[in-house]
Amino acid sequence: MRQPHIYTQNEIEKAGNILIYFAERIPDLSKNKLLKLIYFIEETAIEAYARPVLNLDFEVWQLGPVAKDLFVDLSSSEQQLLRNYIETSLDEGGRAYVSAKRPFDDGEFSDNEIALMDHVIDRFGKCTAKELVNLTHRPHSPWTMTAQKNGVLEGLLAEKIMTTDHQIDFSTLLDDEGKRRYVDHIKYLDMSKSMK
């Protein structure tokens, strides 16, 4: 059984500011679209640099990879983890939309990370949430490969399974050298976090 993710203040601040960055730049940002954009930040960063930006745990759900802690927080009428950064509101149809509570603070970000966020906005910002879900379901994507490996792909695609606790395996994006660098970086993050 996996240990629950305990967030440091720096992790919360970084995640909160990424949400602000997207909310400031993408009009009518729905909760579902935002969750997919957060996933694509990680996928893009790992594919390019063999390192995550946020190091969140993403689970294989029917609508694609989901960072469960962010989903729960964004689904609440009052955020806990992200209460200082964003707020959600419901439209007439009950869909949740996200807005920034304060301006973006770039203090936690490298120039590469800002460029990465801009790249994700340019590439995926105009897509609908449904289009983003379809992109996460593409053949050989980490979502598809993880679902297949764990024997849940058919059930998810047939909408017989809505959520699982299977964690997305980002290493499927990488060659052997990239996998080694990725694993080493995750170990480093875990070790440095345990020392705080």
C-alpha positions in Angstrom: 0.0 0.0 0.0 1.3 3.4 -1.0 2.0 6.1 1.6 -0.2 9.2 1.3 1.5 12.2 -0.3 2.3 14.7 2.4 2.8 18.1 0.8 5.4 20.6 1.8 4.6 24.3 1.8 6.9 24.7 -1.3 5.0 22.0 -3.2 1.7 23.6 -2.4 3.0 27.0 -3.4 4.4 25.7 -6.7 1.2 23.8 -7.5 -1.0 26.8 -6.5 1.0 29.2 -8.7 0.8 26.8 -11.7 -3.0 26.8 -11.3 -2.9 30.6 -11.1 -0.7 30.8 -14.2 -3.2 28.7 -16.2 -6.3 30.5 -14.8 -4.9 33.9 -15.7 -4.1 32.9 -19.3 -7.0 30.5 -20.2 -10.5 32.0 -20.3 -13.3 29.9 -18.8 -11.0 27.3 -17.3 -13.0 24.3 -16.2 -11.8 22.0 -13.4 -11.5 19.1 -15.7 -9.5 21.0 -18.3 -7.2 22.3 -15.6 -6.6 18.8 -14.2 -5.6 17.6 -17.7 -3.3 20.6 -18.2 -1.5 19.8 -14.9 -1.0 16.3 -16.2 0.4 17.5 -19.5 2.9 19.7 -17.6 4.3 16.6 -15.9 4.2 14.4 -19.0 5.9 17.1 -21.1 8.6 17.8 -18.5 9.4 14.2 -18.0 9.5 13.5 -21.7 11.8 16.5 -22.3 14.0 16.5 -19.1 13.3 13.2 -17.3 12.1 15.3 -14.3 8.7 16.2 -13.1 7.7 19.8 -12.3 5.4 19.0 -9.4 6.1 15.3 -8.7 2.4 14.6 -8.2 0.9 11.1 -8.0 -1.4 10.6 -11.0 -3.9 7.7 -10.9 -5.5 5.9 -13.9 -9.1 7.1 -14.0 -11.7 6.7 -16.8 -11.3 10.3 -18.0 -7.5 10.0 -18.0 -4.7 10.6 -15.5 -5.8 12.4 -12.3 -3.9 13.9 -9.4 -6.4 12.7 -6.9 -5.5 15.3 -4.2 -5.9 18.2 -6.6 -9.2 16.6 -7.9 -10.6 16.4 -4.3 -9.5 20.0 -3.5 -10.9 21.4 -6.7 -14.1 19.5 -6.3 -14.7 21.0 -2.9 -16.8 24.1 -2.4 -13.9 25.4 -0.3 -10.4 24.5 -1.2 -8.0 23.3 1.6 -4.6 22.7 -0.1 -5.1 25.5 -2.6 -7.3 27.9 -0.8 -4.8 30.8 -1.0 -4.4 30.4 -4.7 -7.6 29.6 -6.6 -11.3 29.3 -6.1 -13.9 27.3 -8.0 -17.4 28.3 -9.0 -20.3 26.4 -10.6 -22.1 27.4 -13.7 -25.8 26.7 -14.2 -25.1 23.2 -15.4 -23.1 22.4 -12.3 -19.7 22.5 -14.1 -16.8 23.8 -11.9 -14.7 26.6 -13.2 -11.4 27.9 -11.7 -10.2 31.4 -11.1 -7.1 32.9 -9.5 -7.4 34.5 -6.1 -4.1 36.4 -6.4 -1.5 37.2 -9.1 1.1 34.6 -10.2 4.3 34.5 -8.2 7.3 33.2 -10.3 9.6 32.8 -7.2 9.4 29.0 -7.3 10.0 28.6 -11.1 13.0 28.4 -13.4 12.9 30.0 -16.8 12.6 26.4 -18.3 9.5 25.8 -16.2 7.9 29.0 -17.3 8.7 28.2 -20.9 7.2 24.7 -20.3 3.9 26.2 -18.9 3.8 28.5 -21.9 4.3 25.5 -24.2 1.5 23.6 -22.6 -0.8 26.6 -22.9 0.1 27.1 -26.6 -0.3 23.4 -27.4 -3.3 22.4 -25.2 -4.9 25.7 -24.0 -7.5 25.9 -26.8 -8.5 22.2 -26.5 -11.7 21.3 -24.7 -11.5 19.0 -21.7 -12.9 16.2 -23.8 -10.2 16.7 -26.4 -7.6 16.6 -23.7 -9.1 13.3 -22.4 -8.8 11.9 -25.8 -5.1 12.9 -26.0 -4.4 11.1 -22.7 -6.0 8.0 -24.1 -3.8 7.9 -27.2 -2.0 4.6 -28.0 1.2 4.1 -26.1 0.5 7.0 -23.7 1.4 6.5 -20.0 -2.3 6.3 -19.2 -2.9 3.6 -21.8 0.2 1.7 -21.0 -0.4 1.7 -17.2 -4.1 0.7 -17.7 -3.1 -2.1 -20.0 -0.3 -3.3 -17.7 -2.8 -3.5 -14.8 -5.6 -5.2 -16.8 -8.1 -2.3 -16.5 -8.0 -0.7 -19.9 -11.1 -2.4 -21.4 -13.1 -1.7 -18.3 -12.1 2.0 -18.3 -12.8 2.4 -22.0 -16.2 0.7 -21.6 -17.0 3.0 -18.7 -17.4 0.0 -16.3 -14.5 1.3 -14.2 -14.4 5.0 -13.3 -11.4 5.2 -11.0 -8.4 3.0 -10.0 -5.5 3.6 -7.6 -3.0 2.5 -10.3 -0.3 5.1 -10.5 0.7 6.4 -13.9 4.1 5.1 -14.9 5.8 8.0 -16.6 9.0 6.0 -17.3 7.2 4.6 -20.4 8.0 8.0 -22.0 11.8 7.5 -21.6 14.6 5.4 -23.0 16.9 3.5 -20.6 19.1 6.5 -19.8 16.1 8.7 -19.3 14.5 6.1 -17.0 17.7 6.0 -14.9 17.8 9.8 -14.6 14.1 10.0 -13.8 14.4 7.3 -11.0 17.5 9.1 -9.6 15.7 12.4 -9.6 12.6 10.9 -7.8 14.9 9.3 -5.2 16.6 12.7 -4.7 13.3 14.5 -4.3 12.1 11.9 -1.8 15.3 12.0 0.2 15.4 15.8 0.3 11.8 15.9 1.4 12.4 13.5 4.2 15.2 15.8 5.5 12.9 18.8 5.9 
